[in-house]
Structures are given as C-alpha cells and as structure tokens.
Amino acid sequence: MSSTDESVVILDFGAQYTQLIARRVRECGVYCEIEPYTRSVEAIEALAPRGIVLSGGPSSVYASGAPSIDPDLFAAGIPILGICYGHQLMARTLGGDVAASAEREYGPAAIEILEPDDLLQDARSGDQCWMSHGDTVRTPPAGFRVLARTRTTPVAAMGDTARKLYGVQFHPEVAHTTFGKDVLRRFVIDVCGCRGLWSPGSFVDEAIPEIRRTVGDAGVICGVSGGVDSCAVAELVHRAIGDRLTCVFVDHGLLRRGEKEQVERDFAQAFGIRLISVDARDRFLDKLSGVVEPEAKRKVIGEEFVRVFEECAHSVTGAQYLAQGTLYPDVIESGTATAATIKSHHNVGGLPEKMGLKVLEPLRFLFKDEVRGVAIALGLPDHIVWRHPFPGPGLAIRITGAVTEELLETLRRADAIFIEELKAHNLYRDTWQAFAALAPGTRTVGVMGDARTYSHPVILRAVTSEDGMTADWARLPYDFLQTVASRIANEVPGVNRVVYDISSKPPATIEWE
C-alpha cells in the first residue's frame, strides 16, 4: 500500500495558518493535502480520503455570504473533524445553534473534560487549550454529545461517535494546546484508521516514479541555488530521468560573498549532474534599476529567472520542464483562493503568465523540515541539508528601496562577517535563518576617528523556526552580538551603526521585503 493511499483532506476556510494542521497531521505519519472549501462532494470523494478536517476561518457562520459546505459531505461516511470555524459550521449545518459569544475567548483557556470519548482520551480537566473565537456553539446538533467545555464556551468539543463526526472549538494544531497533537493523532489513527505510513523516505519512494510519469521522455531544466530545496529537487529528478536533467545556476548579481564559487564547488562534489553556470549579473541589475517596491522587485526577478532558463533550454535537447524547489510556505504566502497574499515568491507569484516551459514542483506541498528529511533520505551532505534558507531574489529583498552595486557590496561584506562569526561560535545550527539587511533610506550620525559620520545602519536578523511560517527572534549572546557589531563597523566602509531585529513572525516577516 502507498503511504498516500491513506490520506486526509483539509478543507480550508480562509485561515492563514491552515498549514499548521497539515504539519501536525503529517507528524502523525499521515499524508494530507489542503483543498479549498469550494470542492464538491464528488471531487472530495474522488480523492478517497480516510478523513476530512474542516479548518478555522475569519468569518461568522451565520453571516451573509459566509463560507459554507454541502450538507451531503456529512453523509458521505467519511470521518470529519471540525476546528474552530469548521466546528461551528458543522454544528450549524446539522441543526445546532451557533451565536455570538457573550464573552469572546482569545488565548489560553482551561478545558473541562465531560466525556473522554475517542479524541480526548489524553486530555485532563484543567489542561490548557488555545482559543480564538467570538462565536460559540450553544447547542450541538441531534446525535452529538458535548465532550468538553470551558468557563465561557459551553461546547468546547462535541462528537457523534456513530457517524464519526467531531468538532472542537479550540485549536489543536498550535503548541499552546498542550494535548493538541494527541487529539489529531486520535482522529487520524483511531477514528480514521490510518496506519501512519507517510515519512520523508516514503515520499522519496513515491516521488521518483511520479516524476518519471509526469515528464515522460522530455528533458528537464532545474534551477539550483545550492540550498536544500533545489538540491533535493535536482537529486529526485536525476534519479527519475537520469541524464535528461540539466541543472542551471544563475548568478543574478544578488548573491552573497563567494556564493557562486561555493555553490559550484559543493554541487560538483555532491552530484554527478550536468551544471550550467550563467553570468546574468548585468541583465538583472539593469532590470532592477530604479525599482523600489518589494512586490515589483520580486516579479522582475521571477520573470528574468524564467527567461534565463528558457534560453538555456534551447541548448538542451528535448527540454520541456522547469523544475523548481517551491515549498508549501511559498505557495501560502504568495496567496491562495482562500488566503491573503503576504508576498509573492519569485517561483510562485513572481512567475510570468506566459512561459515556454512547464513547471515541475515535486516539493510543492512539503514544509522545510520535511524537505530536510527528504534530503537526508536522499543522502545529501550535511552542509547542504542544514544550509540556511536564501531567497531566490537574494540580497535585493534585504536592501529596502532601489538596489545598486555599491549597496550590494556593502551588504555582502556585513553579511559575510555575521555568518562567519555564527559558524565560528557554533551558533549557525541554532538559528533557522540569519542575515544582514540594509536600509539605505535611513542614515545615522556617528563618530569615528574623532570625526562626524553620516552613514548607513546595518540590521542583523536571526530567527528560530520549524517551517518558516512562524518564527521568533534568536536570543543570541550579547558578547557575540558585540563582536559582530564591532567587526562590521570597523571593516565595512559606509556603516557606523549596527542594530539587531527582535521582531517575531507575525507581525513581521523573516525577510525585510
């Protein structure tokens, strides 16, 4: 049996972090995919899921035009778990009563277990759950029992065991719900009957023949950056089609110091794959001349990347596909049918409408930590597996405003010092991503050599994260930060101040643009 033969479908009702549910389900060893709530019952049944999860969302179920669902889905014989909005929608659709809460509930709440039932066997009264709602289920539908409540929520969990329909008002997908992972595991394993067969290794076993079926006899161009995403794609495609793969590394002039040489060396040592290296620095910088707005930068860079790949394809016999290391967070942040656009990623929202190559994205529904698991299963070396993420638009989105070669060189020198010191102090692996940024629109007064200076500040950014969708600023030692700041101020011309970004995501994003 394939690990994806026992899958779960998550119907998205507009929650920005629906993918957290997917992460938790996959941590249970069960493959899942996210689909819009507008999918028909027939389309969902065609996917043959073992279970369905209804996500949260920002609407009120009783509001005009609120997202709804075909009632026939609840009669399809597929186990269903509703979370927050999905819980309320299930209740209202099946005849329960949903109304505005007299007292809204945001943040931690102590749960009172009334009936442990299938889902709540691992929870105890007094355990913390995480709430975020202004509406509440006052009365569950016929056939449902109230399984749990909180001080202000009379139906914090409900269940119809006979029909395998469940709803929870709290968010089991967030770490703040102390028993949340147990709830999801009970649902997908005990209620849905999944065996937990999915893993990065099983993904590799299934992705390779799928790539082979998709590509057929065609050739593939794969853009590589030296990071784990693109290298994992390159290795997967190479195992699928062999020498019909040609990898392309594009130097767009927005790379870090020594990166071109490092990528070419590392790639050559790790893979036996043909690599074309393209010097496109002048054309990218020309296209970016005077471009200030971040979305415009990303789209300019995304389109130019594709044009370079298309030109390379002319020299590769039979090339019809462009393989990319697109991940699920790229897709989410670039906007979906039910989630807002945060920023267009160059390989998703930044792609031009007309392309001469078909796009191949084997990792499109994986998170970064899952991709690292895939890379380990593929046997990629540690220095590639654990390399910090580096965005396709490169340093262009770490310089606010217009990009110039002078600003790029200033940033390269500062960034190189930061990364060098992180590695020297054994802090590199303790951070998810770390880099320097530059805000040339801001200048600060300083004093150097008894003279007044009026120069750029450098911003240091380092975060910890699991998947890049949420992140916290890294608590780097003060002495370490002092060492980095002193080196940058002394060694990088035009810089007289160094600051450390302590913003989390949200409200900030990891990158500056």
Protein Blocks (a to p, Z undefined) as FASTA:
>chain_A
ZZklmccddddehiaklmmmmmmmmmnopacddddfkbcfklmmmnopabdcddddfbdf
kbghiacddfklmmnopacddehjlmmmmmmmnopacdddfbdcedjdddddfblolmlm
mpcehiacddddfbdcfbdcehiacfbdcfklmblbccdfknopacdfbdfkbmklmklm
mmmmmmmmmmnopahlacfklmmmmmmmmmmmmnmmaccddddehiaklmmmmmmmmmmn
ommpccddddehiacehklmmmmmmmmmmpccdcddddfklmmmmmmgopablklmmmmm
mmmmmmmmmmmmmmpghiabdcdfbdfklmmmnopfkbccfbdcfklmmpcfbdcbdcdd
fklmccfklmmmmmmmnopafklmmgccddfklmmlmcgcjddfklmmmmmmmmmmmmmm
mmmnopmmmpfbdcddddfkbccdddeehiacddddddddddddfkomaccdddddfklm
mmmmmmmmmmmghiabdcddfbdcdfbdfblZZ
